Amino acid sequence: NKKAFVELLFWKSPAAACEMTKGYSSLQEGEGTARSRVPPWTPQEEQELRELYWKYKEVEGGDIIAAILAHLPTPGRTRRQVVKQLVRM
């Protein structure tokens, strides 16, 4: 690839570097990307998150995200995932 030197100017993850050397689309589905490890939000989870947000939004002096995480029925969600989903919604 004559343009590979341009790609080397930017930070690459180990998966992207492997893909560059072995050829693009050489990774199997779900390998090497952080996004594929994060389970997607189901419509039910989004609805529960929305309801919990509106419930704890008006509480003063409290951490809204901590309250949501404590009452979220799906275990394993991180604070960052909840914040990112709330911003997306």
N, C-alpha and C positions, 0 to 999 in steps of 0.2 A: 504494500500500500504506500504510494508515494506521499500521501498526506498524513501519514502516521506521526510525523514529527510535530504537526500542529496539535494533535491530541495529547502528546507528551508534555505540552506546556501547561496543561491543566491537571489538577488533582484527580487521581483515579482510585477507586476502591480495588481491592484485590480481585473481586469478581469481574470488574470492567477490564482490568489489565489482562486477566486470563482470557476474557472474551476477545480482546484485541489480538492476542498472540495466536489463539486457536481458531479465530474466525468468528465473525459476528453471528449471533443466534446459535452459538455452540452450547450455551447453557440450557439445561433442561428447564421446563416450566417450574417456577417457584424457587430456583436456586440463585443464591448470591445477592438477592435484593432484600433490603430490610422491610420493604412494604409487604412482601409476600409472607413474612412471618407474623405480621399483625393481622389478627382476624378482622374481617370487615364487620361494620356495624349493621345489625339487622334492623328492619323497620320497627320491630318491637322494642329493641334497645334504644333506638333513637327517640321513640315516643316516651319511654320511661325517663330518658335523660332530659328531654324537654320538660316533662312534668316535674321532675326533681329540681330542675333549674328554676322554674317559676315558683316552686314551693319555697326554696331557700334564698331566692334573689333578694327579698326584702329584709332578711335577718341582718341586723346591724352588729358589727363587731365580730362576726364569725367568718370563717373561711368557707366560701360557697363550695369550692371544689372538694374540700375535705368532707363536707356534709354530704355532697353528692356521692363521693366514693364510698362513704360509710353505708349509704342506703341503696347503692346500685346493686341489683340482684345478680349481675354477672360478675363473678370474681375474675381477677387477673387483668383488669384494665388499670393502666397506670394513670397518674395525674396528667401527664403530658398528652396521652391519648384522649382523655376526657376534654381537656382544654382545646385541643386541636379540633375535635368533633364539634364542640360548642361553637367555635369560631366558624367552622365550615357551615353549620346549620344556620 
